[in-house]
Amino acid sequence: MAQDTHSENASAQSRVRVTHSRPQERYEAYLGDEYIGYLDYVDEIEQVVITHTVIADRFSGQGYGGQLVRHVLDDIAPTHKPIVPVCPFVAHFVEQNPSYASMVARISR
C-alpha cells in the first residue's frame, strides 16, 4: 500500500532533532545524525535577537528550516522575552505563522 506524500513529509520532518548550546547562543538541527543547519541568536536582558538561520543547500526547501525556527520559538516562549527577528527567514516564518506574532518585540520609532 502506498503512503501519501504528506505522511512521508511529516515523517521526514519529525526526525529533525534540535540541540541548544547556550554558551554559543546557537541551536543546531540534525536529521538523524547528520548536521543540517543552525540558528544563531543573542540573548539580551529584555529580549532575544535572532540573527541568522542557515540550512545546508541539500536540505533547503524541505521544511527543515521551519521546523528549526518553530522549535526555537517554542523554546523561547516560556521565558516571556520578546524576540527581534533580524534574520529574514525568521521574520518570514513569523509572518506566515501568526500564532507567533505576539512574541515579536514592539519597536517604537
N, CA, C and O atoms as a Tinker XYZ file with bonds, in Angstrom:
   436  protein
     1  N      0.846000   -1.185000    0.000000    73     2
     2  CA     0.000000    0.000000    0.000000    64     1     3
     3  C      0.889000    1.246000    0.000000    63     2     4     5
     4  O      1.824000    1.335000    0.796000    81     3
     5  N      0.614000    2.190000   -0.868000    73     3     6
     6  CA     1.429000    3.398000   -0.988000    64     5     7
     7  C      1.075000    4.415000    0.081000    63     6     8     9
     8  O     -0.089000    4.589000    0.441000    81     7
     9  N      2.107000    5.083000    0.580000    73     7    10
    10  CA     1.899000    6.162000    1.544000    64     9    11
    11  C      1.662000    7.448000    0.783000    63    10    12    13
    12  O      2.224000    7.645000   -0.295000    81    11
    13  N      0.826000    8.339000    1.338000    73    11    14
    14  CA     0.677000    9.626000    0.664000    64    13    15
    15  C      1.870000   10.519000    0.975000    63    14    16    17
    16  O      2.560000   10.330000    1.977000    81    15
    17  N      2.101000   11.490000    0.103000    73    15    18
    18  CA     3.260000   12.370000    0.216000    64    17    19
    19  C      3.255000   13.136000    1.530000    63    18    20    21
    20  O      4.309000   13.323000    2.138000    81    19
    21  N      2.080000   13.585000    1.978000    73    19    22
    22  CA     2.001000   14.350000    3.221000    64    21    23
    23  C      2.540000   13.530000    4.393000    63    22    24    25
    24  O      3.278000   14.054000    5.227000    81    23
    25  N      2.182000   12.268000    4.460000    73    23    26
    26  CA     2.662000   11.415000    5.550000    64    25    27
    27  C      4.171000   11.239000    5.474000    63    26    28    29
    28  O      4.849000   11.249000    6.501000    81    27
    29  N      4.699000   11.080000    4.268000    73    27    30
    30  CA     6.139000   10.929000    4.120000    64    29    31
    31  C      6.860000   12.194000    4.555000    63    30    32    33
    32  O      7.869000   12.118000    5.255000    81    31
    33  N      6.355000   13.365000    4.148000    73    31    34
    34  CA     6.971000   14.628000    4.548000    64    33    35
    35  C      6.905000   14.814000    6.051000    63    34    36    37
    36  O      7.888000   15.220000    6.671000    81    35
    37  N      5.766000   14.523000    6.638000    73    35    38
    38  CA     5.621000   14.672000    8.086000    64    37    39
    39  C      6.585000   13.738000    8.802000    63    38    40    41
    40  O      7.180000   14.100000    9.817000    81    39
    41  N      6.734000   12.521000    8.257000    73    39    42
    42  CA     7.650000   11.564000    8.869000    64    41    43
    43  C      9.089000   12.065000    8.780000    63    42    44    45
    44  O      9.836000   11.978000    9.755000    81    43
    45  N      9.479000   12.584000    7.630000    73    43    46
    46  CA    10.839000   13.090000    7.460000    64    45    47
    47  C     11.083000   14.268000    8.391000    63    46    48    49
    48  O     12.130000   14.348000    9.033000    81    47
    49  N     10.129000   15.176000    8.468000    73    47    50
    50  CA    10.309000   16.347000    9.298000    64    49    51
    51  C     10.315000   15.992000   10.773000    63    50    52    53
    52  O     10.966000   16.678000   11.560000    81    51
    53  N      9.616000   14.952000   11.169000    73    51    54
    54  CA     9.581000   14.592000   12.583000    64    53    55
    55  C     10.935000   14.064000   13.053000    63    54    56    57
    56  O     11.180000   13.974000   14.256000    81    55
    57  N     11.813000   13.714000   12.114000    73    55    58
    58  CA    13.128000   13.217000   12.501000    64    57    59
    59  C     14.111000   14.336000   12.814000    63    58    60    61
    60  O     15.223000   14.067000   13.270000    81    59
    61  N     13.722000   15.589000   12.577000    73    59    62
    62  CA    14.626000   16.696000   12.872000    64    61    63
    63  C     14.824000   16.772000   14.381000    63    62    64    65
    64  O     13.870000   16.824000   15.157000    81    63
    65  N     16.081000   16.775000   14.762000    73    63    66
    66  CA    16.453000   16.868000   16.179000    64    65    67
    67  C     17.199000   18.175000   16.365000    63    66    68    69
    68  O     18.075000   18.514000   15.570000    81    67
    69  N     16.850000   18.913000   17.421000    73    67    70
    70  CA    17.461000   20.215000   17.656000    64    69    71
    71  C     18.195000   20.191000   18.991000    63    70    72    73
    72  O     17.650000   19.759000   20.006000    81    71
    73  N     19.435000   20.659000   18.974000    73    71    74
    74  CA    20.203000   20.797000   20.213000    64    73    75
    75  C     20.429000   22.282000   20.457000    63    74    76    77
    76  O     20.384000   23.090000   19.529000    81    75
    77  N     20.672000   22.631000   21.716000    73    75    78
    78  CA    20.840000   24.038000   22.095000    64    77    79
    79  C     22.154000   24.201000   22.843000    63    78    80    81
    80  O     22.400000   23.525000   23.842000    81    79
    81  N     22.992000   25.098000   22.353000    73    79    82
    82  CA    24.232000   25.437000   23.030000    64    81    83
    83  C     24.105000   26.869000   23.548000    63    82    84    85
    84  O     24.311000   27.826000   22.802000    81    83
    85  N     23.764000   27.008000   24.835000    73    83    86
    86  CA    23.623000   28.344000   25.419000    64    85    87
    87  C     24.929000   29.147000   25.349000    63    86    88    89
    88  O     24.885000   30.330000   25.012000    81    87
    89  N     26.092000   28.546000   25.656000    73    87    90
    90  CA    27.336000   29.327000   25.583000    64    89    91
    91  C     27.597000   29.902000   24.184000    63    90    92    93
    92  O     28.140000   31.000000   24.058000    81    91
    93  N     27.217000   29.174000   23.150000    73    91    94
    94  CA    27.413000   29.639000   21.772000    64    93    95
    95  C     26.231000   30.461000   21.271000    63    94    96    97
    96  O     26.308000   31.071000   20.205000    81    95
    97  N     25.135000   30.480000   22.034000    73    95    98
    98  CA    23.889000   31.117000   21.604000    64    97    99
    99  C     23.499000   30.600000   20.217000    63    98   100   101
   100  O     23.316000   31.362000   19.267000    81    99
   101  N     23.382000   29.270000   20.144000    73    99   102
   102  CA    23.100000   28.602000   18.877000    64   101   103
   103  C     22.236000   27.368000   19.092000    63   102   104   105
   104  O     22.428000   26.611000   20.044000    81   103
   105  N     21.283000   27.182000   18.189000    73   103   106
   106  CA    20.515000   25.946000   18.090000    64   105   107
   107  C     21.001000   25.242000   16.838000    63   106   108   109
   108  O     21.194000   25.882000   15.804000    81   107
   109  N     21.200000   23.930000   16.916000    73   107   110
   110  CA    21.653000   23.163000   15.766000    64   109   111
   111  C     20.630000   22.088000   15.429000    63   110   112   113
   112  O     20.054000   21.459000   16.316000    81   111
   113  N     20.414000   21.888000   14.122000    73   111   114
   114  CA    19.428000   20.915000   13.646000    64   113   115
   115  C     20.131000   19.729000   13.000000    63   114   116   117
   116  O     21.120000   19.877000   12.282000    81   115
   117  N     19.591000   18.559000   13.277000    73   115   118
   118  CA    20.132000   17.299000   12.743000    64   117   119
   119  C     18.995000   16.475000   12.159000    63   118   120   121
   120  O     17.867000   16.507000   12.651000    81   119
   121  N     19.307000   15.750000   11.120000    73   119   122
   122  CA    18.400000   14.765000   10.551000    64   121   123
   123  C     19.079000   13.432000   10.791000    63   122   124   125
   124  O     20.048000   13.089000   10.114000    81   123
   125  N     18.569000   12.684000   11.754000    73   123   126
   126  CA    19.310000   11.522000   12.235000    64   125   127
   127  C     20.563000   12.042000   12.903000    63   126   128   129
   128  O     20.483000   12.865000   13.815000    81   127
   129  N     21.718000   11.577000   12.466000    73   127   130
   130  CA    22.986000   12.074000   12.997000    64   129   131
   131  C     23.626000   13.114000   12.084000    63   130   132   133
   132  O     24.710000   13.621000   12.375000    81   131
   133  N     22.954000   13.430000   10.984000    73   131   134
   134  CA    23.528000   14.361000   10.009000    64   133   135
   135  C     23.170000   15.806000   10.342000    63   134   136   137
   136  O     22.000000   16.149000   10.510000    81   135
   137  N     24.186000   16.635000   10.434000    73   135   138
   138  CA    24.034000   18.063000   10.727000    64   137   139
   139  C     23.426000   18.753000    9.516000    63   138   140   141
   140  O     23.950000   18.636000    8.408000    81   139
   141  N     22.314000   19.479000    9.717000    73   139   142
   142  CA    21.679000   20.129000    8.571000    64   141   143
   143  C     21.647000   21.651000    8.664000    63   142   144   145
   144  O     21.422000   22.315000    7.652000    81   143
   145  N     21.867000   22.222000    9.848000    73   143   146
   146  CA    21.874000   23.670000    9.914000    64   145   147
   147  C     21.831000   24.198000   11.330000    63   146   148   149
   148  O     21.899000   23.444000   12.301000    81   147
   149  N     21.715000   25.533000   11.428000    73   147   150
   150  CA    21.737000   26.170000   12.743000    64   149   151
   151  C     20.978000   27.489000   12.736000    63   150   152   153
   152  O     20.669000   28.039000   11.679000    81   151
   153  N     20.689000   27.979000   13.916000    73   151   154
   154  CA    20.094000   29.288000   14.133000    64   153   155
   155  C     20.887000   29.957000   15.248000    63   154   156   157
   156  O     21.058000   29.387000   16.325000    81   155
   157  N     21.372000   31.173000   14.983000    73   155   158
   158  CA    22.120000   31.943000   15.973000    64   157   159
   159  C     21.244000   33.035000   16.557000    63   158   160   161
   160  O     20.351000   33.557000   15.889000    81   159
   161  N     21.507000   33.374000   17.811000    73   159   162
   162  CA    20.734000   34.410000   18.488000    64   161   163
   163  C     21.620000   35.122000   19.493000    63   162   164   165
   164  O     22.726000   34.670000   19.789000    81   163
   165  N     21.130000   36.237000   20.016000    73   163   166
   166  CA    21.794000   36.953000   21.102000    64   165   167
   167  C     20.754000   37.105000   22.204000    63   166   168   169
   168  O     19.712000   37.729000   22.007000    81   167
   169  N     21.047000   36.532000   23.361000    73   167   170
   170  CA    20.129000   36.592000   24.496000    64   169   171
   171  C     20.444000   37.847000   25.310000    63   170   172   173
   172  O     21.411000   37.885000   26.070000    81   171
   173  N     19.615000   38.862000   25.136000    73   171   174
   174  CA    19.788000   40.110000   25.861000    64   173   175
   175  C     18.922000   40.093000   27.118000    63   174   176   177
   176  O     18.106000   39.190000   27.300000    81   175
   177  N     19.098000   41.075000   27.973000    73   175   178
   178  CA    18.357000   41.113000   29.239000    64   177   179
   179  C     16.849000   41.112000   29.025000    63   178   180   181
   180  O     16.121000   40.388000   29.704000    81   179
   181  N     16.382000   41.922000   28.081000    73   179   182
   182  CA    14.939000   42.068000   27.919000    64   181   183
   183  C     14.374000   41.464000   26.644000    63   182   184   185
   184  O     13.163000   41.518000   26.427000    81   183
   185  N     15.224000   40.889000   25.793000    73   183   186
   186  CA    14.745000   40.330000   24.528000    64   185   187
   187  C     15.753000   39.331000   23.976000    63   186   188   189
   188  O     16.890000   39.244000   24.439000    81   187
   189  N     15.305000   38.577000   22.972000    73   187   190
   190  CA    16.182000   37.643000   22.262000    64   189   191
   191  C     16.239000   38.084000   20.803000    63   190   192   193
   192  O     15.220000   38.118000   20.114000    81   191
   193  N     17.433000   38.418000   20.343000    73   191   194
   194  CA    17.630000   38.847000   18.963000    64   193   195
   195  C     18.042000   37.616000   18.151000    63   194   196   197
   196  O     19.080000   37.008000   18.410000    81   195
   197  N     17.221000   37.264000   17.178000    73   195   198
   198  CA    17.524000   36.110000   16.323000    64   197   199
   199  C     18.220000   36.644000   15.077000    63   198   200   201
   200  O     17.621000   37.339000   14.256000    81   199
   201  N     19.502000   36.300000   14.958000    73   199   202
   202  CA    20.349000   36.952000   13.967000    64   201   203
   203  C     20.522000   36.206000   12.654000    63   202   204   205
   204  O     20.688000   36.842000   11.613000    81   203
   205  N     20.488000   34.881000   12.669000    73   203   206
   206  CA    20.901000   34.164000   11.464000    64   205   207
   207  C     20.393000   32.731000   11.493000    63   206   208   209
   208  O     20.452000   32.062000   12.524000    81   207
   209  N     19.897000   32.270000   10.360000    73   207   210
   210  CA    19.496000   30.870000   10.208000    64   209   211
   211  C     20.136000   30.327000    8.941000    63   210   212   213
   212  O     20.093000   30.966000    7.889000    81   211
   213  N     20.729000   29.144000    9.049000    73   211   214
   214  CA    21.365000   28.505000    7.887000    64   213   215
   215  C     20.932000   27.047000    7.835000    63   214   216   217
   216  O     21.014000   26.322000    8.827000    81   215
   217  N     20.468000   26.631000    6.658000    73   215   218
   218  CA    20.187000   25.222000    6.396000    64   217   219
   219  C     21.043000   24.837000    5.189000    63   218   220   221
   220  O     21.057000   25.549000    4.185000    81   219
   221  N     21.747000   23.727000    5.285000    73   219   222
   222  CA    22.602000   23.267000    4.183000    64   221   223
   223  C     21.791000   23.185000    2.890000    63   222   224   225
   224  O     20.625000   22.789000    2.898000    81   223
   225  N     22.419000   23.562000    1.792000    73   223   226
   226  CA    21.737000   23.618000    0.498000    64   225   227
   227  C     20.956000   22.346000    0.172000    63   226   228   229
   228  O     19.818000   22.410000   -0.293000    81   227
   229  N     21.561000   21.215000    0.415000    73   227   230
   230  CA    20.880000   19.968000    0.025000    64   229   231
   231  C     19.642000   19.661000    0.858000    63   230   232   233
   232  O     18.864000   18.773000    0.509000    81   231
   233  N     19.450000   20.396000    1.966000    73   231   234
   234  CA    18.264000   20.214000    2.806000    64   233   235
   235  C     17.276000   21.377000    2.689000    63   234   236   237
   236  O     16.193000   21.335000    3.273000    81   235
   237  N     17.652000   22.416000    1.933000    73   235   238
   238  CA    16.773000   23.584000    1.852000    64   237   239
   239  C     15.516000   23.264000    1.044000    63   238   240   241
   240  O     15.509000   22.382000    0.186000    81   239
   241  N     14.464000   24.007000    1.345000    73   239   242
   242  CA    13.203000   23.834000    0.638000    64   241   243
   243  C     12.399000   22.616000    1.046000    63   242   244   245
   244  O     11.406000   22.290000    0.395000    81   243
   245  N     12.803000   21.935000    2.107000    73   243   246
   246  CA    12.116000   20.725000    2.541000    64   245   247
   247  C     11.402000   20.897000    3.876000    63   246   248   249
   248  O     10.887000   19.927000    4.433000    81   247
   249  N     11.367000   22.124000    4.393000    73   247   250
   250  CA    10.649000   22.386000    5.636000    64   249   251
   251  C     11.493000   22.279000    6.893000    63   250   252   253
   252  O     10.989000   22.517000    7.990000    81   251
   253  N     12.756000   21.929000    6.759000    73   251   254
   254  CA    13.596000   21.756000    7.947000    64   253   255
   255  C     13.907000   23.078000    8.638000    63   254   256   257
   256  O     13.986000   23.129000    9.866000    81   255
   257  N     14.085000   24.149000    7.864000    73   255   258
   258  CA    14.314000   25.462000    8.462000    64   257   259
   259  C     13.126000   25.890000    9.305000    63   258   260   261
   260  O     13.292000   26.416000   10.406000    81   259
   261  N     11.942000   25.665000    8.790000    73   259   262
   262  CA    10.730000   25.982000    9.548000    64   261   263
   263  C     10.621000   25.164000   10.822000    63   262   264   265
   264  O     10.200000   25.669000   11.863000    81   263
   265  N     11.005000   23.894000   10.733000    73   263   266
   266  CA    10.983000   23.042000   11.923000    64   265   267
   267  C     11.955000   23.585000   12.980000    63   266   268   269
   268  O     11.639000   23.609000   14.170000    81   267
   269  N     13.126000   24.015000   12.535000    73   267   270
   270  CA    14.121000   24.569000   13.451000    64   269   271
   271  C     13.594000   25.851000   14.090000    63   270   272   273
   272  O     13.668000   26.004000   15.309000    81   271
   273  N     13.069000   26.763000   13.294000    73   271   274
   274  CA    12.560000   28.026000   13.831000    64   273   275
   275  C     11.414000   27.776000   14.802000    63   274   276   277
   276  O     11.363000   28.393000   15.866000    81   275
   277  N     10.506000   26.891000   14.458000    73   275   278
   278  CA     9.376000   26.574000   15.349000    64   277   279
   279  C      9.905000   26.062000   16.699000    63   278   280   281
   280  O      9.422000   26.471000   17.755000    81   279
   281  N     10.883000   25.180000   16.652000    73   279   282
   282  CA    11.459000   24.644000   17.890000    64   281   283
   283  C     12.053000   25.771000   18.731000    63   282   284   285
   284  O     11.830000   25.832000   19.941000    81   283
   285  N     12.804000   26.659000   18.094000    73   283   286
   286  CA    13.457000   27.755000   18.813000    64   285   287
   287  C     12.409000   28.679000   19.437000    63   286   288   289
   288  O     12.513000   29.029000   20.613000    81   287
   289  N     11.409000   29.071000   18.663000    73   287   290
   290  CA    10.387000   29.969000   19.198000    64   289   291
   291  C      9.613000   29.310000   20.344000    63   290   292   293
   292  O      9.286000   29.962000   21.335000    81   291
   293  N      9.329000   28.032000   20.202000    73   291   294
   294  CA     8.646000   27.304000   21.280000    64   293   295
   295  C      9.531000   27.216000   22.524000    63   294   296   297
   296  O      9.025000   27.201000   23.646000    81   295
   297  N     10.836000   27.158000   22.330000    73   295   298
   298  CA    11.775000   27.101000   23.455000    64   297   299
   299  C     11.885000   28.468000   24.148000    63   298   300   301
   300  O     12.030000   28.539000   25.368000    81   299
   301  N     11.817000   29.534000   23.372000    73   299   302
   302  CA    11.920000   30.884000   23.937000    64   301   303
   303  C     10.618000   31.315000   24.620000    63   302   304   305
   304  O     10.662000   32.040000   25.613000    81   303
   305  N      9.487000   30.891000   24.116000    73   303   306
   306  CA     8.175000   31.352000   24.598000    64   305   307
   307  C      8.017000   31.336000   26.118000    63   306   308   309
   308  O      7.532000   32.324000   26.670000    81   307
   309  N      8.400000   30.271000   26.825000    73   307   310
   310  CA     8.213000   30.254000   28.276000    64   309   311
   311  C      9.018000   31.321000   29.027000    63   310   312   313
   312  O      8.720000   31.613000   30.185000    81   311
   313  N     10.033000   31.906000   28.384000    73   311   314
   314  CA    10.824000   32.953000   29.041000    64   313   315
   315  C     10.089000   34.288000   29.046000    63   314   316   317
   316  O     10.444000   35.199000   29.794000    81   315
   317  N      9.062000   34.395000   28.205000    73   315   318
   318  CA     8.276000   35.633000   28.046000    64   317   319
   319  C      9.111000   36.794000   27.529000    63   318   320   321
   320  O      8.687000   37.947000   27.613000    81   319
   321  N     10.298000   36.503000   26.994000    73   319   322
   322  CA    11.108000   37.553000   26.364000    64   321   323
   323  C     10.622000   37.729000   24.932000    63   322   324   325
   324  O     10.411000   36.744000   24.225000    81   323
   325  N     10.442000   38.975000   24.497000    73   323   326
   326  CA    10.098000   39.176000   23.095000    64   325   327
   327  C     11.299000   38.855000   22.206000    63   326   328   329
   328  O     12.449000   38.901000   22.641000    81   327
   329  N     11.001000   38.534000   20.968000    73   327   330
   330  CA    12.070000   38.261000   20.006000    64   329   331
   331  C     12.201000   39.439000   19.042000    63   330   332   333
   332  O     11.238000   40.158000   18.772000    81   331
   333  N     13.413000   39.614000   18.536000    73   331   334
   334  CA    13.683000   40.574000   17.472000    64   333   335
   335  C     14.197000   39.742000   16.299000    63   334   336   337
   336  O     15.357000   39.331000   16.296000    81   335
   337  N     13.344000   39.490000   15.302000    73   335   338
   338  CA    13.750000   38.640000   14.183000    64   337   339
   339  C     14.541000   39.407000   13.130000    63   338   340   341
   340  O     14.001000   39.795000   12.094000    81   339
   341  N     15.831000   39.624000   13.405000    73   339   342
   342  CA    16.716000   40.274000   12.441000    64   341   343
   343  C     16.882000   39.379000   11.215000    63   342   344   345
   344  O     16.989000   39.876000   10.094000    81   343
   345  N     16.905000   38.091000   11.421000    73   343   346
   346  CA    17.024000   37.116000   10.340000    64   345   347
   347  C     15.755000   37.160000    9.471000    63   346   348   349
   348  O     14.653000   36.962000    9.984000    81   347
   349  N     15.901000   37.417000    8.161000    73   347   350
   350  CA    14.723000   37.481000    7.285000    64   349   351
   351  C     13.922000   36.180000    7.245000    63   350   352   353
   352  O     12.699000   36.209000    7.102000    81   351
   353  N     14.600000   35.046000    7.370000    73   351   354
   354  CA    13.887000   33.763000    7.348000    64   353   355
   355  C     12.953000   33.658000    8.541000    63   354   356   357
   356  O     11.813000   33.216000    8.400000    81   355
   357  N     13.425000   34.062000    9.716000    73   355   358
   358  CA    12.594000   34.006000   10.923000    64   357   359
   359  C     11.460000   35.017000   10.822000    63   358   360   361
   360  O     10.326000   34.710000   11.190000    81   359
   361  N     11.750000   36.226000   10.325000    73   359   362
   362  CA    10.702000   37.236000   10.150000    64   361   363
   363  C      9.602000   36.710000    9.228000    63   362   364   365
   364  O      8.416000   36.894000    9.502000    81   363
   365  N     10.001000   36.054000    8.133000    73   363   366
   366  CA     9.036000   35.483000    7.202000    64   365   367
   367  C      8.241000   34.349000    7.863000    63   366   368   369
   368  O      7.029000   34.240000    7.677000    81   367
   369  N      8.935000   33.514000    8.631000    73   367   370
   370  CA     8.259000   32.417000    9.327000    64   369   371
   371  C      7.167000   32.968000   10.240000    63   370   372   373
   372  O      6.047000   32.456000   10.245000    81   371
   373  N      7.485000   34.008000   11.013000    73   371   374
   374  CA     6.502000   34.601000   11.935000    64   373   375
   375  C      5.339000   35.199000   11.146000    63   374   376   377
   376  O      4.181000   35.080000   11.547000    81   375
   377  N      5.653000   35.834000   10.035000    73   375   378
   378  CA     4.611000   36.406000    9.188000    64   377   379
   379  C      3.666000   35.319000    8.678000    63   378   380   381
   380  O      2.457000   35.536000    8.589000    81   379
   381  N      4.211000   34.159000    8.346000    73   379   382
   382  CA     3.415000   33.047000    7.830000    64   381   383
   383  C      2.738000   32.226000    8.926000    63   382   384   385
   384  O      1.849000   31.422000    8.645000    81   383
   385  N      3.159000   32.429000   10.167000    73   383   386
   386  CA     2.619000   31.680000   11.312000    64   385   387
   387  C      2.206000   32.684000   12.388000    63   386   388   389
   388  O      2.930000   32.886000   13.362000    81   387
   389  N      1.039000   33.313000   12.210000    73   387   390
   390  CA     0.626000   34.415000   13.080000    64   389   391
   391  C      0.507000   34.056000   14.562000    63   390   392   393
   392  O      0.448000   34.950000   15.406000    81   391
   393  N      0.471000   32.778000   14.887000    73   391   394
   394  CA     0.401000   32.411000   16.306000    64   393   395
   395  C      1.669000   32.832000   17.050000    63   394   396   397
   396  O      1.668000   32.887000   18.280000    81   395
   397  N      2.745000   33.127000   16.326000    73   395   398
   398  CA     3.992000   33.574000   16.951000    64   397   399
   399  C      4.141000   35.105000   16.941000    63   398   400   401
   400  O      5.092000   35.632000   17.518000    81   399
   401  N      3.222000   35.811000   16.299000    73   399   402
   402  CA     3.335000   37.264000   16.136000    64   401   403
   403  C      3.422000   38.007000   17.473000    63   402   404   405
   404  O      4.093000   39.034000   17.567000    81   403
   405  N      2.759000   37.503000   18.486000    73   403   406
   406  CA     2.778000   38.186000   19.781000    64   405   407
   407  C      4.154000   38.130000   20.452000    63   406   408   409
   408  O      4.407000   38.858000   21.412000    81   407
   409  N      5.039000   37.270000   19.951000    73   407   410
   410  CA     6.378000   37.160000   20.516000    64   409   411
   411  C      7.326000   38.261000   20.021000    63   410   412   413
   412  O      8.363000   38.515000   20.634000    81   411
   413  N      6.964000   38.904000   18.918000    73   411   414
   414  CA     7.848000   39.888000   18.305000    64   413   415
   415  C      7.850000   41.173000   19.123000    63   414   416   417
   416  O      6.800000   41.704000   19.481000    81   415
   417  N      9.063000   41.660000   19.411000    73   415   418
   418  CA     9.221000   42.898000   20.184000    64   417   419
   419  C      8.579000   44.067000   19.436000    63   418   420   421
   420  O      8.692000   44.187000   18.216000    81   419
   421  N      7.920000   44.901000   20.182000    73   419   422
   422  CA     7.328000   46.110000   19.606000    64   421   423
   423  C      8.406000   47.186000   19.600000    63   422   424   425
   424  O      8.974000   47.514000   20.641000    81   423
   425  N      8.679000   47.726000   18.431000    73   423   426
   426  CA     9.724000   48.738000   18.299000    64   425   427
   427  C      9.065000   50.088000   18.081000    63   426   428   429
   428  O      8.293000   50.267000   17.139000    81   427
   429  N      9.370000   51.030000   18.951000    73   427   430
   430  CA     8.810000   52.371000   18.782000    64   429   431
   431  C      9.779000   53.202000   17.952000    63   430   432   433
   432  O     10.996000   53.072000   18.079000    81   431
   433  N      9.232000   54.043000   17.118000    73   431   434
   434  CA    10.064000   54.871000   16.218000    64   433   435
   435  C      9.938000   56.316000   16.575000    63   434   436
   436  O     10.559000   57.166000   15.936000    81   435
